[in-house]
Amino acid sequence: LASILDPVRTVAFLERGLPGEKKLSKAQRGFNGNPKANPRAFAARHNQKGLLLFVDGHTEVRRVSDLIDKTGRIVYPQTSIIWTRDPEEDPN
């Protein structure tokens, strides 16, 4: 944890989609319920939004479009949401 440069904006956990669950974007994939997930498997169960838990312990409600673009690439540069130890790293 000490190597994470921005714990306030770095995601620790996300809600992952389960088999048969509705996807809001054609770019979403990996809805298999496994314990490890990336933003493409983000489930928007709450009024088309989902929960992210950040390293510092706070949670945020976000849309799929906050995490990935229409092609399934993780939003980069990482500004408000970070998926890597260093925000300068490309999460794709």
Backbone as CSV, one residue per row, in Angstrom:
resi,resn,N_x,N_y,N_z,CA_x,CA_y,CA_z,C_x,C_y,C_z
1,LEU,0.808,-1.205,0.000,0.000,0.000,0.000,0.849,1.267,0.000
2,ALA,2.010,1.178,0.598,2.869,2.353,0.678,3.327,2.827,-0.697
3,SER,3.330,1.945,-1.688,3.784,2.327,-3.029,2.696,3.020,-3.854
4,ILE,1.464,3.050,-3.364,0.376,3.717,-4.088,0.525,5.222,-3.892
5,LEU,0.707,5.928,-4.994,1.025,7.348,-4.921,-0.161,8.246,-4.564
6,ASP,-1.371,7.836,-4.905,-2.541,8.681,-4.648,-3.700,7.822,-4.127
7,PRO,-3.673,7.434,-2.836,-4.702,6.540,-2.298,-6.119,7.118,-2.326
8,VAL,-6.257,8.423,-2.369,-7.580,9.050,-2.394,-8.282,8.803,-3.731
9,ARG,-7.529,8.688,-4.810,-8.122,8.501,-6.145,-7.896,7.106,-6.720
10,THR,-7.206,6.221,-5.983,-6.888,4.883,-6.490,-7.916,3.866,-6.013
11,VAL,-8.476,3.117,-6.970,-9.513,2.128,-6.679,-8.904,0.872,-6.069
12,ALA,-9.531,0.390,-4.993,-9.138,-0.876,-4.374,-10.089,-1.998,-4.790
13,PHE,-11.396,-1.707,-4.809,-12.419,-2.701,-5.156,-13.504,-2.045,-5.993
14,LEU,-14.156,-2.879,-6.808,-15.305,-2.428,-7.583,-16.373,-3.507,-7.592
15,GLU,-17.586,-3.118,-7.944,-18.667,-4.093,-8.094,-18.499,-4.774,-9.449
16,ARG,-18.352,-6.099,-9.430,-18.148,-6.846,-10.666,-19.451,-7.474,-11.137
17,GLY,-19.639,-7.467,-12.444,-20.820,-8.074,-13.033,-20.829,-9.586,-12.892
18,LEU,-22.028,-10.136,-12.810,-22.242,-11.578,-12.695,-22.802,-12.114,-14.007
19,PRO,-22.659,-13.418,-14.251,-23.215,-13.995,-15.475,-24.711,-13.679,-15.603
20,GLY,-25.121,-13.253,-16.786,-26.517,-12.935,-17.043,-26.938,-11.532,-16.644
21,GLU,-26.058,-10.804,-15.968,-26.395,-9.445,-15.538,-26.330,-8.480,-16.725
22,LYS,-27.189,-7.479,-16.712,-27.269,-6.511,-17.802,-26.007,-5.655,-17.886
23,LYS,-25.505,-5.494,-19.109,-24.381,-4.598,-19.382,-24.943,-3.320,-19.991
24,LEU,-24.378,-2.187,-19.624,-24.851,-0.906,-20.140,-24.073,-0.441,-21.357
25,SER,-22.956,-1.108,-21.646,-22.107,-0.742,-22.772,-21.651,-2.017,-23.473
26,LYS,-21.568,-1.965,-24.790,-21.056,-3.111,-25.549,-19.587,-3.367,-25.234
27,ALA,-18.907,-2.381,-24.684,-17.490,-2.521,-24.343,-17.271,-3.281,-23.038
28,GLN,-18.330,-3.462,-22.266,-18.195,-4.195,-21.006,-18.018,-5.683,-21.284
29,ARG,-17.195,-6.337,-20.463,-16.983,-7.782,-20.585,-16.456,-8.323,-19.265
30,GLY,-16.393,-9.637,-19.172,-15.866,-10.258,-17.963,-16.879,-10.357,-16.840
31,PHE,-18.160,-10.433,-17.178,-19.193,-10.556,-16.153,-19.288,-12.022,-15.720
32,ASN,-18.285,-12.488,-14.992,-18.249,-13.900,-14.586,-18.184,-14.095,-13.078
33,GLY,-18.199,-13.012,-12.310,-18.231,-13.122,-10.860,-16.916,-13.467,-10.196
34,ASN,-15.833,-13.587,-10.963,-14.531,-13.875,-10.345,-14.144,-12.758,-9.379
35,PRO,-13.299,-13.060,-8.383,-12.953,-12.053,-7.384,-12.044,-10.940,-7.903
36,LYS,-11.349,-11.163,-9.009,-10.466,-10.136,-9.572,-11.158,-9.516,-10.781
37,ALA,-11.169,-8.181,-10.856,-11.867,-7.513,-11.957,-11.133,-6.253,-12.382
38,ASN,-11.397,-5.839,-13.614,-10.919,-4.546,-14.088,-12.146,-3.698,-14.439
39,PRO,-11.962,-2.446,-14.808,-13.105,-1.563,-15.046,-14.090,-2.048,-16.111
40,ARG,-13.650,-2.891,-17.029,-14.555,-3.390,-18.074,-15.644,-4.296,-17.496
41,ALA,-15.398,-4.862,-16.327,-16.353,-5.770,-15.678,-17.201,-5.058,-14.617
42,PHE,-17.149,-3.741,-14.601,-17.871,-2.933,-13.617,-19.378,-3.070,-13.794
43,ALA,-20.066,-3.413,-12.729,-21.522,-3.576,-12.758,-22.203,-2.302,-12.274
44,ALA,-23.148,-1.830,-13.060,-23.900,-0.624,-12.708,-25.282,-1.045,-12.227
45,ARG,-25.349,-1.501,-10.995,-26.574,-2.078,-10.427,-27.509,-1.059,-9.789
46,HIS,-27.034,0.128,-9.571,-27.776,1.114,-8.786,-28.148,2.313,-9.657
47,ASN,-29.317,2.234,-10.296,-29.761,3.316,-11.172,-28.711,3.627,-12.239
48,GLN,-28.199,2.577,-12.866,-27.184,2.631,-13.922,-25.845,3.175,-13.431
49,LYS,-25.573,2.973,-12.155,-24.292,3.359,-11.563,-23.824,2.230,-10.658
50,GLY,-22.543,2.265,-10.301,-21.993,1.258,-9.409,-21.069,1.891,-8.385
51,LEU,-20.627,1.075,-7.441,-19.791,1.564,-6.342,-18.327,1.212,-6.548
52,LEU,-17.480,2.169,-6.221,-16.036,1.968,-6.180,-15.574,2.221,-4.751
53,LEU,-14.677,1.379,-4.255,-14.046,1.594,-2.954,-12.601,1.991,-3.222
54,PHE,-12.182,3.096,-2.650,-10.842,3.621,-2.874,-9.902,3.203,-1.751
55,VAL,-8.617,3.254,-2.028,-7.595,2.792,-1.088,-7.690,3.518,0.249
56,ASP,-8.061,4.783,0.251,-8.164,5.533,1.512,-9.412,5.169,2.316
57,GLY,-10.305,4.340,1.743,-11.477,3.867,2.471,-12.801,4.500,2.077
58,HIS,-12.804,5.549,1.276,-14.076,6.161,0.878,-14.652,5.443,-0.343
59,THR,-15.944,5.627,-0.556,-16.611,5.050,-1.720,-17.184,6.166,-2.585
60,GLU,-17.372,5.837,-3.856,-18.009,6.757,-4.793,-18.948,5.973,-5.689
61,VAL,-20.018,6.624,-6.101,-20.965,6.062,-7.058,-20.594,6.625,-8.427
62,ARG,-20.370,5.728,-9.404,-19.912,6.160,-10.731,-20.665,5.449,-11.843
63,ARG,-20.630,6.050,-13.018,-21.193,5.465,-14.236,-20.106,4.662,-14.960
64,VAL,-20.531,3.729,-15.785,-19.592,2.957,-16.602,-18.750,3.903,-17.457
65,SER,-19.374,4.935,-18.001,-18.659,5.879,-18.869,-17.589,6.680,-18.132
66,ASP,-17.614,6.688,-16.805,-16.541,7.322,-16.028,-15.286,6.456,-16.017
67,LEU,-15.451,5.163,-16.324,-14.356,4.202,-16.195,-13.758,3.766,-17.517
68,ILE,-14.627,3.528,-18.515,-14.149,3.060,-19.820,-14.791,3.881,-20.931
69,ASP,-14.099,3.925,-22.088,-14.686,4.608,-23.239,-15.524,3.626,-24.052
70,LYS,-16.068,4.059,-25.167,-16.967,3.222,-25.970,-16.275,2.011,-26.584
71,THR,-14.941,2.044,-26.670,-14.201,0.907,-27.230,-13.734,-0.062,-26.150
72,GLY,-13.957,0.280,-24.886,-13.543,-0.583,-23.785,-12.198,-0.229,-23.183
73,ARG,-11.588,0.835,-23.682,-10.314,1.268,-23.094,-10.590,2.025,-21.795
74,ILE,-9.732,1.768,-20.813,-9.845,2.453,-19.526,-9.473,3.918,-19.732
75,VAL,-10.279,4.809,-19.159,-10.066,6.243,-19.343,-8.644,6.615,-18.925
76,TYR,-7.945,7.282,-19.851,-6.565,7.708,-19.634,-6.376,9.024,-20.368
77,PRO,-5.723,10.027,-19.797,-4.981,9.951,-18.545,-5.904,9.780,-17.335
78,GLN,-5.327,9.195,-16.304,-6.056,8.938,-15.066,-6.093,10.224,-14.246
79,THR,-7.270,10.802,-14.129,-7.382,12.049,-13.372,-8.188,11.839,-12.097
80,SER,-9.497,11.644,-12.217,-10.310,11.490,-11.005,-10.345,10.060,-10.489
81,ILE,-10.078,9.085,-11.362,-10.056,7.675,-10.964,-8.750,7.062,-11.450
82,ILE,-8.043,6.410,-10.526,-6.743,5.804,-10.841,-6.828,4.303,-10.621
83,TRP,-6.248,3.532,-11.575,-6.289,2.067,-11.516,-4.909,1.459,-11.310
84,THR,-3.882,2.269,-11.307,-2.505,1.783,-11.188,-1.821,2.434,-9.990
85,ARG,-0.698,1.881,-9.593,0.066,2.417,-8.467,0.442,3.872,-8.704
86,ASP,0.850,4.160,-9.931,1.285,5.497,-10.320,0.298,6.035,-11.366
87,PRO,-0.304,7.196,-11.152,-1.280,7.715,-12.105,-0.714,7.976,-13.500
88,GLU,0.601,8.061,-13.623,1.229,8.277,-14.930,1.255,7.006,-15.771
89,GLU,1.066,5.844,-15.150,1.056,4.575,-15.881,-0.249,4.448,-16.661
90,ASP,-0.170,3.877,-17.855,-1.362,3.641,-18.671,-2.020,2.347,-18.198
91,PRO,-3.255,2.370,-17.712,-3.909,1.165,-17.198,-4.349,0.190,-18.288
92,ASN,-4.211,0.586,-19.547,-4.617,-0.277,-20.649,-3.492,-1.213,-21.012
